[in-house]
């Protein structure tokens, strides 16, 4: 990138909501998130990030809880993005052509959207029996920042997330990651940041789900050196932080490791 171009890229303000989720209750979850944003979002932000399956919790009850792309949660996402004049992202269960997807929506204030369907389905929890895996990766643009979207279990698969030719600046991951494997979560997020020389933002949930699986949050943002920008265990938390593009460029120039990466492509 031309130096003048990267100097023009502004800091990105990111708001994460590490939410308590009401089990399989779409209306309660949408109401809770709306109230928390209304009460707690005190500054202009560029992006609001919600957890995996933010409107239901991580459930395999896809047939009963799935919505179509014109459903109430999509309408809510558009309304929320328009209200705060920012992008809102989080995943939900979508039914399309007879299949069910764990779909991460990237909703713009004007109602335009892009989406990423979870590629790695969590076999240990039978997600692969209820859902169809997505085949395509997605990198979106926000204020000049390139952001790769991913969902929970994807974090364990570095080949899928590799930053080939510095394609992205942020790896953004929404999750419903259980407390008993929280050490893996923290370690893998730091590893993905260091190996891809990118910011990594991981947003998890808190509380017990309907299967009595406990989630302890540990939402975080790591910079390209693996240093902590934001970290919150245990409690529900709505927090806004800022990340700097020039800092990222400086790290990549000082440590130009990505140019020495193996040259290969994967075929999903």
C-alpha positions in Angstrom: 0.0 0.0 0.0 1.2 3.5 -0.8 2.4 5.3 2.4 0.0 8.2 1.7 -2.9 5.7 1.5 -2.2 4.0 4.8 -1.6 7.3 6.6 -5.2 8.3 5.6 -6.7 5.2 7.2 -8.3 6.3 10.5 -8.3 4.5 13.8 -11.2 2.0 14.0 -13.5 2.2 17.0 -14.9 -1.3 17.9 -17.6 -2.0 20.4 -17.8 -5.6 21.7 -20.8 -6.9 23.7 -19.9 -10.0 25.8 -23.5 -10.9 26.4 -25.4 -13.2 28.6 -27.7 -15.0 26.3 -31.2 -16.3 27.1 -31.5 -19.9 25.9 -33.5 -20.2 22.7 -35.3 -16.9 23.3 -35.0 -14.6 20.3 -37.2 -11.9 21.7 -35.5 -11.7 25.1 -32.0 -11.6 23.5 -32.9 -8.9 21.1 -34.5 -6.9 23.8 -31.6 -7.3 26.2 -29.0 -6.3 23.6 -31.1 -3.3 22.6 -31.4 -2.1 26.2 -27.7 -2.6 26.9 -26.7 -0.6 23.8 -29.2 2.1 24.7 -27.9 2.4 28.3 -24.2 1.7 27.7 -23.1 2.9 24.3 -22.0 6.5 25.1 -19.7 7.2 22.2 -19.7 7.0 18.4 -18.5 3.6 17.2 -17.7 2.1 13.8 -18.6 -1.5 14.6 -20.7 -3.4 17.1 -19.7 -7.1 17.6 -22.1 -9.6 19.1 -21.4 -13.3 20.0 -22.1 -16.5 18.0 -25.9 -17.2 17.7 -26.5 -14.0 19.7 -30.3 -14.3 19.4 -30.7 -17.9 20.6 -27.5 -19.2 22.3 -25.5 -22.0 20.6 -28.3 -24.5 20.0 -28.7 -27.4 17.6 -32.5 -26.8 17.6 -32.1 -25.4 14.1 -35.5 -26.3 12.6 -37.4 -24.6 15.4 -35.3 -21.5 15.7 -34.1 -20.7 12.2 -35.1 -17.6 10.4 -35.0 -16.6 6.8 -33.0 -13.7 5.5 -36.0 -11.3 5.8 -36.8 -12.4 9.4 -37.1 -10.5 12.6 -33.4 -10.7 13.6 -32.3 -9.4 10.2 -34.8 -6.5 10.5 -33.4 -5.9 14.1 -29.8 -5.9 12.8 -30.7 -3.3 10.1 -32.6 -1.1 12.6 -29.7 -1.3 15.1 -27.1 -0.5 12.5 -29.1 2.5 11.3 -29.7 3.7 14.9 -26.0 3.8 15.8 -24.8 4.6 12.2 -22.3 1.7 12.3 -21.8 -1.8 11.2 -23.4 -4.5 13.4 -22.2 -8.1 13.2 -23.1 -11.4 14.9 -24.2 -14.9 13.8 -27.6 -16.5 13.8 -29.4 -19.6 12.4 -30.5 -19.1 8.9 -32.6 -21.5 6.8 -32.0 -21.3 3.1 -33.0 -23.8 0.4 -33.7 -26.5 2.9 -30.4 -26.1 4.7 -29.5 -24.5 8.0 -26.5 -22.3 8.4 -24.6 -20.7 11.3 -24.4 -17.4 9.5 -22.4 -14.3 10.5 -24.1 -11.2 9.2 -22.2 -8.0 8.4 -25.0 -5.4 8.5 -24.4 -1.8 7.2 -26.6 1.1 8.4 -28.2 1.4 4.9 -29.4 -2.2 5.1 -26.8 -3.6 2.7 -25.1 -6.7 4.1 -22.6 -9.5 3.5 -22.4 -12.8 5.2 -20.1 -15.7 6.1 -21.4 -19.2 6.8 -19.4 -21.1 9.4 -16.9 -23.4 7.6 -15.8 -25.6 10.5 -18.7 -27.2 12.2 -18.2 -28.4 15.8 -18.5 -32.2 15.5 -18.1 -32.7 19.3 -21.4 -30.8 19.7 -23.1 -32.4 16.7 -23.2 -29.1 14.9 -22.3 -31.0 11.7 -25.5 -33.0 12.0 -27.8 -29.9 12.2 -26.0 -27.4 10.0 -24.5 -27.2 6.5 -20.9 -25.9 6.3 -20.1 -22.8 4.4 -17.6 -23.0 1.6 -16.4 -19.5 1.1 -14.2 -17.2 3.2 -15.1 -13.6 3.5 -13.0 -10.4 3.9 -15.0 -7.2 4.3 -13.9 -3.5 4.2 -14.6 -0.9 6.8 -13.0 2.5 6.6 -10.1 1.1 4.7 -9.5 -1.8 7.1 -9.7 -5.3 5.7 -11.5 -7.7 8.1 -11.7 -11.5 7.8 -14.8 -12.9 9.4 -14.8 -16.2 11.3 -16.9 -18.1 13.8 -15.8 -19.9 17.0 -14.5 -23.4 16.0 -12.7 -21.8 13.0 -10.2 -20.5 15.4 -8.6 -24.0 15.7 -7.7 -24.2 12.0 -4.9 -21.9 11.1 -4.8 -22.8 7.4 -8.3 -21.5 6.9 -7.4 -18.3 8.7 -3.9 -17.7 7.2 -3.2 -14.2 6.1 -2.1 -14.9 2.6 -0.3 -11.8 1.1 -1.4 -9.6 4.0 -5.0 -9.9 2.7 -6.5 -8.7 6.0 -5.7 -6.4 8.9 -8.2 -7.8 11.5 -9.4 -11.3 12.1 -12.8 -11.0 13.7 -14.2 -14.0 15.5 -17.6 -14.4 17.2 -18.0 -17.3 19.5 -19.8 -19.4 22.1 -16.6 -20.9 23.6 -17.0 -23.0 26.8 -15.2 -22.1 30.0 -13.5 -25.5 30.3 -11.5 -24.8 27.1 -10.9 -21.1 27.8 -7.2 -21.7 28.0 -7.3 -22.9 24.4 -9.3 -19.8 23.4 -6.8 -17.4 24.9 -3.7 -19.2 23.5 -5.2 -19.6 20.0 -6.2 -16.0 19.7 -2.7 -14.9 20.6 -1.2 -17.4 18.2 -3.5 -16.3 15.3 -2.5 -12.6 15.9 1.2 -13.4 15.9 1.3 -15.7 13.0 -0.9 -13.6 10.8 0.5 -10.2 11.9 -3.0 -8.8 12.4 -5.3 -7.7 15.1 -7.5 -10.5 16.3 -10.8 -9.6 18.0 -12.7 -12.5 19.6 -16.1 -11.9 21.1 -17.6 -14.7 23.4 -20.7 -15.0 25.5 -21.1 -15.5 29.3 -23.3 -17.7 31.5 -24.8 -21.2 31.3 -26.6 -22.3 28.2 -29.6 -24.7 28.1 -27.2 -27.7 28.3 -25.6 -26.3 31.5 -22.4 -25.5 29.7 -20.8 -22.6 31.3 -19.2 -19.8 29.3 -16.8 -17.4 31.0 -16.3 -14.8 28.2 -12.6 -13.9 27.9 -13.5 -11.7 24.9 -10.3 -10.0 23.8 -8.4 -8.0 21.2 -4.8 -8.8 20.5 -2.4 -6.7 18.3 -0.1 -8.1 15.7 2.6 -8.7 18.3 0.3 -10.7 20.6 -0.1 -7.8 23.1 -3.5 -7.3 24.8 -5.6 -4.3 23.7 -8.8 -5.5 25.5 -9.6 -8.5 27.7 -12.6 -9.3 29.8 -13.3 -12.6 31.7 -16.5 -13.6 33.4 -18.9 -10.7 33.4 -21.3 -9.3 30.8 -19.5 -6.4 29.2 -20.1 -3.7 26.7 -16.9 -2.0 25.8 -15.5 0.3 23.1 -11.8 0.5 22.2 -9.8 1.9 19.4 -7.1 0.3 17.2 -4.5 2.1 15.1 -3.6 1.2 11.5 -0.3 2.9 11.5 0.8 0.7 14.4 0.0 -2.3 12.4 2.0 -1.1 9.4 4.9 -0.3 11.6 4.9 -3.9 13.1 4.7 -5.5 9.6 7.6 -3.3 8.3 9.8 -4.0 11.3 9.1 -7.7 11.2 8.3 -8.6 7.5 7.6 -12.3 8.3 4.5 -12.7 6.1 6.5 -12.3 2.9 8.4 -15.5 3.8 5.2 -17.6 4.2 4.6 -20.8 2.3 2.9 -20.2 -1.0 -0.2 -22.4 -1.2 -3.9 -22.2 -1.5 -6.7 -24.4 -0.1 -9.7 -25.7 -2.0 -12.7 -25.9 0.3 
